[in-house]
Amino acid sequence: MNRLPFNKPCLAGREFDYLREAIESGRISGDGDFTKKCHELLSRQLGIPAALLTTSCTHALEMAAMLLDLSPGDEVIVPSFTFVSTINAFVLRGAKPVFCDIRSDTLNLDERRLPSLLTARTRAILPVHYAGVGCEMDAIMEIAHRHKVTVIEDNAHGLFGKYRGRWLGTFGSLTSQSFHETKNISCGEGGALLINEPAFLERAEIIREKGTNRSRFFRGQVDKYTWVDIGSSYVLSDLLAAFLYAQLQEWQKIQARRQRIWQYYDTHLKAWAEANRVGMPFVPAHCEQAWHMYYLLLPSLNQRQALIAHLKQLGILSVFHYLPLHLSPMGLRFGGKTGDCPVTENISDRLLRLPFYNDLSEADQARIVSAVRESRPN
Ligand SMILES: Cc1ncc(COP(=O)(O)O)c(C=O)c1O
């Protein structure tokens, strides 16, 4: 019996050719030809002023936090159901996290809770498009605008998804992307900062280059470069950019492949889920999702753990996801309490993600589906 992993890195086509080209060019540090090609492809496709590749989504978030010039005590509103980096990047700059619960349908930040969480100290709202399904951006942008608060999208899951016909990642002033191995499009470790508000671009380039104006120097705009601001080493190697470009070029094929995988699960598990009171992903009609993951919501923690164990016995790796951030050791230090985010607390115990990678075959999916259907959570 071959084992089915939860995730597997997959090639899109020209990765080896481009890696060879990068090596033979004699320039494998950052901001070489492949980085420029990725910047161009991302900004043209999304119709945004600029995209900057970074060493990770975590680092793109750290850059965003630096760009905001936060002061200690400034507040940042973040869903409790997200990856630690979404908020840790801001805490590093002295911000206080304000944890927001999620909607029980899309598992995205619940925009209806924002008015009660905003204070005079709120500086930013951080929507995370969970599983690549858009947050309610109309409402979030309207509230942010009214309160003069910056929106920074964590779009780690949502590249090439849309909300009301507009690309995810193009609503906030800044957006973080991830190209980690687990993402639809990947280079192992990598990310990007999308710059939607041009005023942030010049300083973003400086922060990304260790606080220096090296980017301007390379463009011939200054005759030497020097230390001009805070920053760090956030530039991605051109070797990884070469790998990434091979994947980005094939983004439509990758997304189409993942759409088929997602729909296969959804079609073949529907009757079983209904019969067993198991929840399935919900995608509002006005959202075109990014086909990032397929999850099930079991009726209870015990039933979720039992299904993980059952699948494991059959050689299939399924996994849970985020633990509530407000109840983590760090969240508790910021005053988090049980009951603060009841939907997050409940969902986190019940969610299970099925294997999902670009070349998951239909035969393997059929095996996963029949293994799931054998279990009777009720
Ligand atoms: C919502 C979200 N944000 C940020 C990250 C961090 O991404 P990276 O590993 O590229 O730093 C992840 C990682 O999976 C994530 O799920």
The ligand as an ORCA input file, in Angstrom:
! r2SCAN-3c Opt
* xyz 0 1
  C      -2.335     32.458      6.616
  C      -0.841     32.273      6.612
  N      -0.043     33.351      6.715
  C       1.293     33.243      6.710
  C       1.911     32.025      6.600
  C       3.410     31.955      6.619
  O       3.926     31.645      5.355
  P       5.499     31.427      5.136
  O       5.790     30.009      5.505
  O       5.695     31.680      3.653
  O       6.207     32.407      5.979
  C       1.136     30.864      6.497
  C       1.784     29.562      6.392
  O       1.262     28.566      6.017
  C      -0.274     30.992      6.510
  O      -1.081     29.909      6.444
*
